[in-house]
Amino acid sequence: MKWKEQILDLHPYQPGRSIDEVKRQFGLNEIVKLASNENPYGCSKNVITALQNSVKSLEIYCDGHATNLRDAVSKHIHVGPEQLIFGNGSDNIIQIISRSLLTPDSNTVMAAPTFSQYRHNAVIEGAEVREIPLKNGDHDLDDMLRAIDQKTKIVWICSPNNPTGTYINGEKLVSFLKQVPQDVLVVFDEAYFEYVTAEDYIDSVKLVDTYKNLIVLRTFSKIYGLASLRVGYGVANPAVIKALEPVREPFNVNTFGQIAAKAALEDQTFIDDCKQKNRAGLEQFYQFCQENHLDYFPSQGNFILIDFKLDGNEVFQYLMERGFIVRSGKALGFPTAVRITVGSKEQNEGVLAEMNQLLQVKATSSKS
């Protein structure tokens, strides 16, 4: 087979360990998964009701235009329907954008570490990847600007950034957009937008009319609790959407996903409640870090990256054997840290107790 050379060294995306898998391996009855930034409170009851009433006509293709969902999102974020593109999760839109623009004679600019799928899709298309190291956990926008040249086609920005949870305030974002060449697409990935509480964060959707080279990505997988149904969307100038649409696979968002996302959007009380609980959960982790003198990044997402000054895989393994699945920082660019999804108050208390125990074990062993 004459495979693309650039894919031969690529590894498929590694999802967090499944609950059933960990139960079998360690003989545990209860597992708390805090590895994939899922919503511990599930989804709105509206979604369950809507899905229960929709199990019919499975032989009919879904609406490839996502008409009802498109109208609902359009009204919710106050943009025209022609400014939206829908995907099988925002990952799918990242793939569409990469396939539409990147070629072997082009380059793309992104932070490092950041969401892995930017780099992954760029490599598949054969483009040069220019990774700009984070600066104190933040995107170094000045260095990212300097990395742009005539062959740059896409700049990726993740805010809040995964895995650090840091964000770009409105003033910095606008200043950056003013300096990016108009023929370079800026992808502003806001998978965790609904969790943000920072007062200087800007609603970036309001910028797409002014900056016609900007596309904003959002998802129903995080705070809306629909990760298994895979629904994401992009917001941009109609000309950008028109160029991307032919690359989108037909029927890429299934019927159940469209119905669930529309129902989820209609229950903003649930979203507000999840946001408040998440902020309280982050405070639990902040207190733990401060009491144990551990470095961490204040997060605007539903996760926190904590530096234990230990091998991240070792911390991951210790917690997993005790029923808590987290994410080792070793694969995320922070080898002595772990990334932990904020769970319910009780789930947080459980994993914090185990982390305290780990630190005590390490402190005792270092003295002996």
N, C-alpha and C positions, 0 to 999 in steps of 0.2 A: 504494500500500500504506500502511496506517495503522500504521507501525512504532511501537514504544515510543520516545518522544523520547530517553530516556536512553541508548539503545543506539547512536544515530546517530554519536556521537563516540567510541564505544568501539573499541579495536583488538583483534584476536584475539591470543591468547598467542603470543609469538614464541619458538619453541624454538631451541636452539643450532644453528649451521650444521652440516649433515650432512657426514660424512667424504667421501662421493663428490662432493658439490658443491664442496668446497674442493679436492679433488684435480684436478677438471676445470678450475677457475678458475685455479689457479696451477701446473698441470703438475707436481704433486708425486706421488711414489710412495707415500709413507708419511705418515699423519696421526695425531696423537695428540689425541683429543678430551678436553678437560678443562673442559668448559663446563656440563654438566648434572648434575653430582654423582652420576654413575653409578659403580658398583663396578668398578674396573679389573681385579679378579680374577674377574669374571663371577659365576657362581652355583655352588652345591654340585653335585658330580657326581650326588648323589641325584636332583636335579631332571631331569637329562638322562635318566637311567635310567627315571624314572617317566614322563616324557613319551614316550619311545620305546615304552613298553609300553601307551600309552593311546590310540593312533591307531586308533579304531574307533567305530562308531555316531555318525558326525558328523551324521547326520540327526536325532538326538535332542537336544531342548533340554537345557541344563545344569540342574543342581539349583539352583533359584531360592532355596532356603534355605541353600545351601552347607553341607549337613549335616556332611560329613566334615571339612571345613576348620573349621567352627564348633566341632566337638568338639575338634579338635587345638589351636586357639587358646585355647579355654576352659581346657583342661588346662595349657597352657603358661604362661598368665598368671594362672591361678587365679581365674577369674570364672565366673559362670553363663552357659550358652549364650544365655539370654534377655537378657544384657547386651551383646550384640554386634550390630553392623550391618556389612555388607560392601559395598564399593563398587568400581567400576572405577577403582582408584586412590583415594587419599584425596581427590584433587580432586573426585571424584564425590560423596563424602560432604559436602564443603564446599558443593557445589551443592545437595544434598538439604537440609542444614541451613538454608541461605539461603532456599530456596524454601518451607520449612516455616514459617519465622518472620517473615521480613522483608516489610514492606509500605511503601507510599509515606508513611505517616504514622508510621513508626518510624525509629529510628537504630541504628547499630552502631558499636562502639568498637574500634579497633585501633592498633597501633604504626605508625610510618612512619620509614624503609622497613621493610617486612616482605614476606611472601609475597604476590604480587600478586593471587592469586585470591580472597582475602577481599574486597578492594575491588571487584574485577571483578564478582563475583556479587551483591554488595550493590547496585551500580549497576543491574544488570539488573532487580532487584526494585524499584527506585525508592526505596530507603531512603536516608536521610541517612548519610553516612560521616564519622565523627569520627576523624581521624587524629592521634595523639599522637606528636610527634617522639621518637625514641630519645634517650637521655641517655648519652653516652659509649658508644654502641653497644648499650646495654641498654634493655629496656622500662622506661618511666617509669610504674610501677604506681600511684604516688600520683596523677599527673595523669590516668591512665586511670580511676581511681576517681572523680575529680572530674568527669569527662566523662559519667558515667552519670546518667541521669535517668529519669523515669517512662516515657519513650518508647523507652528502650534495650531491645533484645531479645537482642542477642548481643555478647559481648566475645571477641575473637580474641587468642590468645597463641601465638606460635611459639617453641618452645624445644627445641633450639637454634634461634636465629632465622636465617632466610634473608633477607638475604645476609651477616649479620655473624658468625654462628657463636657468638654469645653465648648465655647460658642464664640461667634463673631458678632459684635454689637453693630447696630445700625449705621453708626457714623463710619466705622471702618469698612463695612460692606459697600456703602455708597462710594466712598473714596476709591476703593478697589475697582468697582465697576466703571468709574469714570476713566480709569487709566488702561483698562483692557481694550485692545483693538476690537473694532466692531465686527470683524470677521472671525473672531474666536468665541466659541460658545462657552459660557460660564454655566456649569451645572451646580445648582445650590441644593444639596440633598438635605431635606428636613424630615427625616423619618421620625424624629423625636420632637417635632415642633410643638405638639399639644402638651408636652410635659414642661415646656419652658416657663419659668417664672421671672426671669431677669427683666427688669424694667427697661433696660436699654436695648432689648432685642427688638428687631423690626419685623413687621409682617412683610416678608419679601415679595409676596404675591403682588403687592401694590407697586413694585418696581418694574414689573415685566412690560408695562406700556412705555416706560421711559427708556429702559435698556433692552433693546430688541434682540440682543444676543444672550439673554438670560433665560434659563428654564429652571423652575423650582419643582423639586420632587417631594411628594408626600405619600403616606401609606396608611392603610387600614390594619396593618399587621401589629402595630405596637399598642398605643393606648386604646384603640377601638377593639382590640382583642380578637382579630380575625386572621391571625397568622396562617392558619391551616387552609384558608380559602383564597389567599394570595390575590390581593387587590391593591394596586398602587396607581398613582396618577402623576402627570406632569402638567405644569402650567407655564405657558409661554405666549409670545406673540403669535398670532395666527399663521404667519409665514413660516415660523419654525415648526409648528405643529403640522402644517401642510407638507413640509419636506420630510418629516419623520414618519407620517402615517403609512406610506407605501412599504416601509420596512417592517412595520408591525405585522405580526402574524394574524390572519383572520380568526375571529372568535377566541382571542387570547384571554379574555376574562369570562369565566363560566357563569352560567345563569344564577347558581346559588351565591356565588361571590358578589354579583351585581345586586341581587335582592338583599343580601345581608349588609352590604356596605351602605346601601340607601337607608335601611332601617337603623343601622348604627348611627348614621349621621343625624337622625331625627331625635336622638336622645342625648343632648348635650349636658343634661344634669348628671348622667352617668360619667361622662368625660370629666366634668369639673370635680366630681367626687374622687375619681381615680387620681387626678392631678394633685389634689390636696393630700390624699393618703400617701402618694409617692414622695411628696416633699417631706412629710413627717417621717417616712421611712429613711430618707437620705440623712435626716438629722440623727437617727439612731446610729448610722454608720459613721457620721462625722464625730459623734461623741466617743465611739469606740476608738477611732483613729487618734483622737486627741489624747485620750487617756493612756494609750499605749505608744504614743510618740511615733506614729506611723504616717508616712507621707501619702497624700492622696490628692486627686484633683476635684475641687468642688464641681458637681455635675449638674447639668441642665437636662439630663436624660433620665431614664429609669434604671440606671446602673451606676456603679462606682468602681473606679480602678484604684486598688490599694497596693502600695509597695510594702511587702513584708520583709524585704531584704533577705529573702530565702528563695530557693529555686521555685519558680511558679508552678512547675509540674508537681513538686513535692507537696505544696499547699493544696493544689487541686486534688491530688490523690488522697491526702489525709481527710479532706472534707467529704470526698466521694465515698470513702469507706464508712463514713458515719452518716450517710444518707443525704448529703447536700452536693448537688452538681453545680459547679461554678465553671468559669473559663480561665484556664491558665494564661497568664500574660506572655508566656514564652512564644506562642504563635502569633501574638498581637504586637510584638515589638517591644515588650516590657518584660524581660525574662525573670525579674524577681517580684513580679506583681501578679495579682489575679483580678479579673473583672467579675463583679457580682451584680446580678440583677436585683433590684429592690423588690422584695416580696411583700407579703402582708406583715402586719406587726408581729404576729406569732412566728412566721417563717424567719423574719429578720432576727428575732430574739434567739431562735434556735441556732442559726448559723453563727451568730455573734458569740454564743456560748462556746461553740466548738472552736472558733478562732481564738478565743481567750484561752481555752485549754491547750491549743497548739503552742501559743506563745509561752505559756507556763512550762510546758514540756521542754521547749527549746531553751528557756532560761535556766531550768534545772540542769539540763545536760551540759550546758556551757560552763556551769560552775563545778561540775564533777570532774 
